[in-house]
Amino acid sequence: MGSLTIEYLGTTLERAKELDYQFVGFLIEMDGFIKPEIIINQVDNFDSILAYYKRIFNENLNHKFIAGKKISAFTFGNSFSEIQDYLLG
């Protein structure tokens, strides 16, 4: 995986569309939570997701408005289990 930046996230979403993957998954860490949040979105939402994340996360994927919240990993796949395996190991 490349450096976790908003730019790399955009590149990853574009690559997922090019390769015809169906889903993208995000691992979101938050202070005070024992386990991270997992978000999975469908390919049709990729452009909207990127625009939204650019508004609320900085270049290093830290939330701009909520201290201690960040995107710590992301991937694409064709099933939830494929994404889960990557994000949770």
C-alpha positions in Angstrom: 0.0 0.0 0.0 1.2 3.5 -0.7 1.4 6.3 1.8 -2.0 6.9 3.4 -3.0 10.3 2.0 -6.1 11.8 0.6 -4.4 11.8 -2.8 -3.6 8.1 -2.5 -7.2 7.4 -1.5 -8.3 9.1 -4.8 -5.9 7.0 -6.8 -7.2 3.9 -5.1 -10.8 4.7 -5.9 -9.9 5.4 -9.5 -8.0 2.1 -9.7 -11.0 0.2 -8.2 -13.3 1.7 -10.9 -10.8 0.9 -13.7 -10.5 -2.7 -12.5 -14.3 -3.0 -12.1 -14.4 -3.7 -8.4 -17.7 -3.5 -6.7 -16.8 -2.2 -3.2 -14.4 0.0 -1.3 -13.8 -0.4 2.4 -12.4 2.0 5.1 -11.1 1.3 8.5 -11.8 4.3 10.7 -10.1 4.6 14.1 -11.5 6.8 16.8 -10.1 7.7 20.2 -12.2 6.1 23.0 -13.3 3.2 20.9 -11.8 -0.3 21.5 -12.2 -1.4 17.9 -12.2 0.5 14.6 -15.3 1.3 12.5 -15.5 -0.4 9.1 -17.4 1.3 6.3 -18.1 -0.4 3.0 -19.4 1.5 0.0 -20.5 0.5 -3.5 -18.7 1.5 -6.7 -21.5 3.9 -7.8 -20.7 6.1 -4.8 -16.9 6.3 -5.3 -16.9 9.9 -6.7 -19.3 11.2 -4.0 -17.3 9.4 -1.3 -14.0 11.0 -2.4 -15.6 14.5 -2.5 -17.0 14.0 1.0 -13.8 12.6 2.5 -11.8 15.6 0.9 -14.2 17.9 2.8 -13.8 16.2 6.2 -10.4 14.6 6.3 -7.0 16.4 5.8 -4.1 15.3 3.6 -3.0 12.7 6.1 -6.6 11.3 6.6 -7.1 12.8 10.0 -10.6 14.2 10.6 -10.6 18.0 10.3 -13.3 18.5 12.9 -13.1 15.5 15.3 -9.8 15.1 17.1 -8.7 11.5 17.3 -10.7 10.2 14.3 -8.8 9.1 11.2 -8.8 6.7 8.2 -6.2 4.1 9.0 -6.7 1.8 6.1 -8.7 1.3 2.9 -9.0 -1.2 0.1 -11.3 -2.4 -2.6 -12.9 -5.8 -3.4 -15.8 -7.7 -4.8 -17.2 -9.0 -1.5 -17.5 -7.8 2.1 -15.5 -10.8 3.3 -12.6 -9.9 0.9 -12.5 -6.4 2.3 -12.9 -7.6 5.9 -9.9 -10.0 5.5 -7.7 -7.2 4.2 -8.8 -4.5 6.8 -8.8 -6.8 9.8 -6.1 -9.2 8.8 
